[in-house]
Amino acid sequence: MMKIIHVNINVIRRNKKNGENFPAVRIQEGTDIKYCREVKINGPSKMVYRPEKPLPCGAKVWIETEAELEIM
């Protein structure tokens, strides 16, 4: 199944504003969403920049992969 990985800028801004340290890397696989600080992609992947058609969450740059992920 396709996995989409991107950095959630809203989490980064909130962390900076409030002195927090929440994970900002968002991984979506189907309807399952996880957040982490680091992920290893064990196989082929591609980076996409599509400002004219962002993801529903608003991301304009993301990584797509069907490879196994190691969430750290």
Residue, then its C-alpha position, 0 to 999 in steps of 0.5 A: m500500500m502507498k505510504i505518504i511522508h511529509v513534514n507538518i509545518n504547523v507542528i513545527r510552528r507550534n513547537k517553536k511558539n510554545g517551546e514544545n517538541f512534538p514529532a513533526v514527520r507525518i506518515q499516512e498509509g490509507t486512513d492510518i496516520k502516525y507522527c514520528r521524529e525520524v523514519k527510514i525508508n527501506g526501498p524505492s521512493k519518490m519525492v513529489y512537489r505539486p503546488e498546484k494540487p497539494l494533499p488534502c492536508g495542504a502539503k505541497v512536498w511529500i515522499e511516496t513509497e510502497a517500501e517498508l518503513e522503520i519508524m524511529 
